[in-house]
Amino acid sequence: MRASRVMTFARYEIRRAVARKKVLALVALTILLDTAPYYALAASHTSIVPAPLHPYLWIVGVFVPQAFFLQFIALLIAAGSMSEEYEQGTAEVLLSKPVSRDEYFFGKYLGGYVLLVAIVVLNALLSIASATFVFGPQTSLEILPLTLLAQAFSSLVFFSFAFMVGELMRRSSLSYILSSAVFFTSQILGIYLNLIYSLTGGDIYKIANLYLPTSPVDSLPLLLTEPSFPSTVLTLFRFGGATPVESSIVLSATLIAAYALSAVVIALAYFGRADVAKRVT
């Protein structure tokens, strides 16, 4: 497997994904979500956010989208990565060239993931810029690199899962539906398990919640960064429901790696053995 060929497919995947109107729409939505709330909050002249918290308002735009919006973007980018190539008949053309399946597979995976990381970074930069322009200079930005690293790593779970489903199903619409269904089911099930645990105190419900794929994804960035902020600032993390489910950084990171790696291995194994159809209709 040649790195140059992997990078060629990665660049191809980025260009292909950017050309899709749905990805551009997501970028536009990212810009809207990271700017409009700050300006609306300032225009309303509300005192819901005390002045001492204004230098930390970038936290809201960076962390609130972690649990839902960034994961949904990961699903939309990855679910069509492999499946759309089969539907358009381009998979056979690309693999008829002097390239290996591994180069094709990892190039498309890497290209899609680079695009996802770019949107994660864009989300953070727009949030900081908007908060700075509206509420003044922001502080504690030295924690941002660790935050972005944690968010990018956490996004591997549903990116890898949707990538796997796209390869297994080879139908883009079915891949989007199934991937989204698993994501939303995990989110909703986590809410119910947490509620049942609070009512009954049964440890089995708490343990089950910890091992849902959404739990470590939502928790890791918060667990890594919250200790760096004053206790008075933690209310901003809860704004919009950004709350860690896990209590262990090691467990969260291990679960994320295990879920993502399992999905990639399954997808690669199936891709290596299955026939490449001329065109899926």
C-alpha positions in Angstrom: 0.0 0.0 0.0 1.6 3.3 -1.2 1.0 6.4 0.9 1.0 8.6 -2.3 -1.9 6.7 -3.7 -3.8 6.8 -0.4 -3.4 10.6 -0.4 -4.6 10.8 -4.0 -7.8 9.0 -3.0 -8.1 11.2 0.1 -7.9 14.3 -2.0 -10.4 12.8 -4.4 -12.8 12.1 -1.6 -12.5 15.6 -0.2 -13.3 17.1 -3.6 -16.2 14.6 -4.2 -17.7 15.4 -0.7 -17.4 19.1 -1.1 -19.1 18.9 -4.5 -22.2 17.4 -2.8 -24.6 20.1 -1.9 -25.5 18.5 1.4 -22.0 19.0 2.7 -22.0 22.6 1.6 -25.3 23.0 3.3 -23.8 21.6 6.5 -21.0 24.1 6.4 -23.5 26.9 5.9 -25.5 25.6 8.9 -22.3 25.5 11.0 -21.7 29.1 10.2 -25.2 30.0 11.2 -25.2 28.0 14.4 -21.9 29.6 15.5 -22.8 33.2 14.8 -26.6 33.8 15.1 -27.0 32.7 18.8 -24.3 35.2 20.0 -25.7 38.1 18.1 -29.3 37.2 19.2 -28.2 37.0 22.8 -26.5 40.4 22.6 -29.4 42.0 20.7 -31.9 40.9 23.3 -29.9 42.7 26.1 -30.7 39.9 28.4 -28.9 39.4 31.7 -29.1 35.6 31.5 -25.3 35.4 31.3 -23.5 37.4 34.0 -20.8 39.7 32.9 -18.0 37.7 34.6 -18.9 34.8 32.3 -18.6 36.8 29.0 -14.9 35.9 28.5 -15.8 32.2 28.5 -18.8 32.3 26.2 -16.9 30.6 23.4 -17.4 27.4 25.5 -21.1 27.3 24.5 -20.4 27.3 20.7 -17.6 24.8 21.0 -19.1 22.2 23.4 -22.9 22.3 22.9 -22.7 21.0 19.2 -20.5 18.1 20.4 -23.3 15.8 21.4 -25.5 16.1 18.4 -24.5 18.4 15.5 -20.9 17.3 15.0 -21.9 13.6 15.2 -24.6 14.1 12.7 -22.2 15.8 10.3 -19.9 12.7 10.7 -22.8 10.5 9.8 -23.7 12.5 6.7 -20.1 12.7 5.4 -19.3 9.0 6.0 -22.5 7.2 5.1 -22.3 8.1 1.4 -18.6 7.8 1.0 -18.6 4.2 -0.2 -22.2 3.7 -1.1 -22.5 6.5 -3.5 -19.5 5.1 -5.5 -21.4 1.9 -6.0 -24.6 3.7 -7.0 -22.9 5.9 -9.5 -20.8 3.0 -10.9 -17.5 4.8 -10.2 -16.2 2.2 -7.8 -15.5 -0.3 -10.5 -13.8 2.4 -12.6 -11.5 3.5 -9.8 -10.6 0.0 -8.8 -9.8 -1.0 -12.4 -6.8 1.3 -12.2 -3.5 0.0 -10.9 -4.4 0.5 -7.3 -5.0 -1.8 -4.4 -8.3 -2.1 -2.5 -6.5 -1.0 0.7 -5.3 2.2 -1.0 -8.8 3.0 -2.2 -10.4 2.1 1.2 -8.1 4.0 3.5 -7.8 7.0 1.0 -11.6 7.5 1.1 -11.7 7.0 4.8 -8.9 9.5 5.4 -10.4 12.1 3.0 -13.8 12.0 4.6 -12.3 12.2 8.1 -10.1 15.2 7.2 -13.2 17.0 5.9 -14.9 16.2 9.2 -12.0 17.5 11.3 -12.0 20.7 9.2 -15.7 21.3 10.1 -14.8 20.6 13.8 -12.1 23.3 13.6 -14.4 25.7 11.7 -17.0 25.3 14.4 -14.6 26.2 17.1 -13.0 29.2 15.3 -16.4 30.7 14.3 -17.6 30.3 17.9 -14.5 32.1 19.3 -14.7 34.8 16.7 -18.4 35.5 17.3 -18.0 35.4 21.1 -15.1 37.8 20.8 -16.8 40.2 18.5 -20.0 40.4 20.5 -18.9 39.9 24.1 -15.2 41.0 24.0 -11.9 39.1 24.3 -12.2 35.5 25.3 -10.0 33.7 27.8 -8.7 30.2 28.6 -8.2 29.5 24.8 -5.0 27.6 25.6 -7.3 24.6 26.2 -8.6 24.8 22.6 -6.0 22.4 21.0 -6.8 19.7 23.5 -10.5 20.3 23.0 -10.3 20.0 19.2 -8.2 16.8 19.5 -10.7 15.3 21.9 -13.7 16.2 19.6 -12.0 14.9 16.5 -11.1 11.6 18.3 -14.6 11.3 19.7 -16.1 11.8 16.2 -14.4 8.6 15.0 -17.1 6.4 16.5 -20.0 7.5 14.3 -17.9 8.4 11.4 -16.5 4.9 11.3 -19.9 3.3 12.0 -21.5 5.2 9.1 -18.6 4.4 6.8 -19.0 0.7 7.7 -22.8 0.8 7.1 -22.2 2.5 3.7 -19.9 -0.3 2.6 -22.2 -3.1 3.9 -25.5 -1.6 2.6 -24.1 0.0 -0.6 -27.2 2.2 -0.8 -26.7 5.8 0.3 -30.3 6.4 1.4 -30.4 3.2 3.5 -27.0 4.0 4.9 -28.1 7.4 6.1 -31.3 6.1 7.6 -29.7 3.2 9.4 -26.7 5.2 10.7 -28.9 8.0 11.9 -31.3 5.5 13.5 -28.5 3.9 15.6 -27.3 7.4 16.6 -30.7 8.6 17.7 -31.6 5.3 19.4 -28.4 5.5 21.5 -29.1 9.1 22.4 -32.7 8.4 23.4 -31.8 5.2 25.2 -29.2 7.0 27.2 -31.8 9.5 28.4 -34.2 6.7 29.5 -31.5 4.7 31.2 -30.3 7.7 33.1 -33.9 8.5 34.2 -34.5 4.9 35.3 -31.2 4.9 37.2 -32.2 8.1 39.0 -35.5 6.6 40.0 -34.5 3.1 40.9 -30.8 3.4 41.8 -30.1 0.2 39.9 -26.5 0.0 38.9 -27.3 -2.1 35.8 -28.9 0.9 34.2 -26.0 3.1 34.9 -23.5 0.5 33.5 -25.6 0.0 30.4 -25.7 3.8 29.8 -21.9 4.0 30.2 -21.4 1.5 27.3 -23.7 3.1 24.8 -21.6 4.6 21.9 -22.9 8.1 22.5 -21.7 8.1 26.2 -17.9 8.2 25.7 -18.4 10.4 22.6 -20.2 13.1 24.6 -18.1 12.7 27.7 -14.4 12.7 26.6 -14.0 16.3 25.5 -15.8 17.5 28.7 -13.8 15.3 31.0 -10.5 16.5 29.5 -11.3 20.2 29.6 -13.7 21.0 32.5 -11.0 20.7 35.2 -9.1 23.6 33.5 -12.0 26.1 34.2 -13.2 27.8 37.4 -16.2 26.2 39.0 -18.3 29.2 38.2 -17.8 28.6 34.5 -19.1 25.1 34.6 -22.7 26.3 34.2 -21.8 27.3 30.6 -21.0 23.6 29.9 -24.5 22.7 31.0 -26.1 25.3 28.7 -27.8 23.2 26.1 -27.3 19.9 27.9 -23.5 19.4 27.5 -23.0 16.9 30.4 -20.5 14.1 30.7 -22.0 10.6 31.3 -18.7 8.8 31.8 -16.4 9.6 34.8 -13.2 8.1 33.5 -11.1 9.5 30.7 -9.3 6.2 30.1 -12.6 4.3 29.8 -14.1 6.8 27.4 -11.0 6.8 25.2 -10.8 3.0 25.2 -14.5 2.7 24.3 -14.1 5.2 21.5 -11.1 3.4 20.1 -12.8 0.0 20.4 -16.0 1.1 18.6 -14.2 2.9 15.8 -11.6 0.2 15.2 -14.3 -2.5 15.2 -16.3 -0.7 12.5 -13.2 -0.1 10.3 -12.2 -3.8 10.6 -15.6 -5.0 9.7 -15.9 -2.6 6.7 -12.4 -3.5 5.5 -13.0 -7.3 5.8 -16.3 -7.0 3.8 -14.7 -4.8 1.2 -11.8 -7.1 0.7 -14.1 -10.1 0.0 -17.1 -8.7 -1.7 -17.5 -8.2 -5.4 -17.5 -4.6 -6.7 -20.7 -4.3 -8.6 -20.7 -2.3 -11.9 -23.6 -0.2 -10.7 -26.0 -0.5 -7.8 -29.6 0.6 -8.6 
